[in-house]
Amino acid sequence: MVNDVGLKRRVNGDAELKEKQQKTFQPPNFTIKELRDAVPNHCFERDTFRSFMYVAVDLALISALFYVATYIDSLPTTLRYIAWPVYWFLQGIVGTGVWVLAHECGHQAFSPSRTINNTVGLILHSALLVPYHSWRISHSKHHKATGHMTRDQVFVPSTRSELGLDSKKDEEDHDDSAIMAAPLMDLAWIFIMLTFGWPAYLLWNASGQDYKQWTSHFHHWSPIFDEKDKGQIIASVLGIFATIGALFYAGQVYGSMAVVKFYIIPYLWVNFWLVLITFLQHTDPLLPHYRNNEWNFVRGALATIDRDYGFILNAAFHHIADTHVAHHLFSQMPHYHAEEATEAIKKVLGDYYYFDNRPLMQALWHSWTKCRFVEDEGDVLFFKN
């Protein structure tokens, strides 16, 4: 059992710890009721007014940053080269906060009213070029099957055979190859993932479950969806077209470069944060994945990790990263109760609570280089490198 070897779930990058984890881990057997009973009842209450206040604050910050940015091109040239990147970075952070609030709508955590949730979510996500209902549906399936090798929807691990590693010797040879071992190649792939990973997932299900056919969030006949979802998928696509149309109009009026500077580059920063957050939530050498014989909802929900982004980013991202375990257990819980709920469930989970507060780039490099594949056999699987 985990406690018998004193295994601490707080990641420290130690190879011996990883080895002990894989040899001694036993899947948790908590029930959802046990965990639910540990959380105060008020944590599950959704307050529509309070949720709208978070939207109002984020939109006010976006407007303020946009307004200040209209003066950047009047600055001396040297200051422009400083001011624009600062604007892009800050606007990307606030935009990610808006993305998280729209994500709450998709979980029906924004308001007790489904109409309010779906209306606000559609508007906010469409403004960020996200097909709201399409993603809401696939994301719901992710939550219902987190950590399941054949039913999870995103960051599904590759297996040994899928990487062409048919034996231990092949694995060793692969590790020693110039391409896979080169840090520059790893950095290039990390850049590609953080820049293009999100649209690639939406367009052709990159890193998602392999359905053996073209799978996209933009067509209603995708295997992700059912026939009853058709109208909502079309509405999601129309929302994207509306935003693209507005951007095209703005380009005609103010110039295409203005659209790039004020919207496109901050949008890429939103994508960066989104992929970084979700990758690190579900990818770590200590996180198990399961096949049918061992998977259940609670085990899957606990196969995620809370990470500390620092006080400012934790708040700006509405605690989506540092309370993600609680979010997976209780996805309809509003974000403003998640910190209290996390403290409550930690007392029950003990060593089954995963947390990491190492610097983000260090955590990213650790997960990228240590989490390459899982075995083709077995019901409880850990990443190998």
ZIUR-V561140 format. One line per field, one symbol per residue. ss: DSSP state (h for helix, s for strand, l for the rest). psi: psi as a letter, one per 20 degrees, with the letter a starting at -180 (. if undefined). burial: + if it has 16 or more other ideal C-beta (glycine too) atoms within 10 Angstrom, else -. A space follows every 50 residues. Layout:
# ZIUR-V561140
ss: ???
psi: ???
burial: ???
This chain:
# ZIUR-V561140
ss: lhhhhllllsllllhhhhhhhhhhlllllllhhhhhhhllhhhhlllhhh hhhhhhhhhhhhhhhhhhhllhhhllhhhhhhhhhhhhhhhhhhhhhhhh hhhhhhlllllllhhhhhhhhhhhhhhllllhhhhhhhhhhhhhlllsll llllllllslhhhllllhhhhhhhhhlhhhhlhhhhhhhhhhhhhhhhhh hhhhllllllllllllllllllllllhhhhhhhhhhhhhhhhhhhhhhhh hhhhlhhhhhhhhhhhhhhhhhhhhhhhhhhhllllllssllllllhhhh hhlllsslllhhhhhhlllllllhhhhhhlllllhhhhhhhhhhhhhhhh hhllsslllhhhhhhhhhhhllsslllllssllsl
psi: qghhjkppiopjjphhggggghhippqqkqqhgghhhipqhiijppoggg ghhggggghgggggggghhiigiirqgghgiggghggggghhghhhgggh hhhhghjkigqiohggghgggggghhhjkpnghghgghhhhghikpjphi iqiqlpqqrghhjknirhghgghghiqhghiohhgghghgggghgigghh gggkkpjapojkrppqijpijqihrrhiighhgghghhgghgggghhggh hhgiqhhgggghggghghhggghgggghghhjoqhipqqqrghiqrgggg hilrppqojqgghgghjkkhhikhghhhhnijpqhiihgghghghhhghc ijppqpkqqghggggghghimhrrqhqqhoqqqr.
burial: -+------+-+-----++--++--+-++-+----+--++---+--+---- +--++--++-++--+---+--+----------++--++-+++++++++++ +++++++++++----+++-++++++++++++++++++++-+++-+++++- +++++++--+----+-----+--+---------------+--++--++-+ ++--+-+++-----+++--+-+-++---+--++-+++-++--+---+--- --------+-+++-+++++++++++++++++++++++++++--++-++++ +++++++++---++-++++++++++++++++-++++++--++-+++--+- -+++++-+-+--++++++-+++++-----+++++-
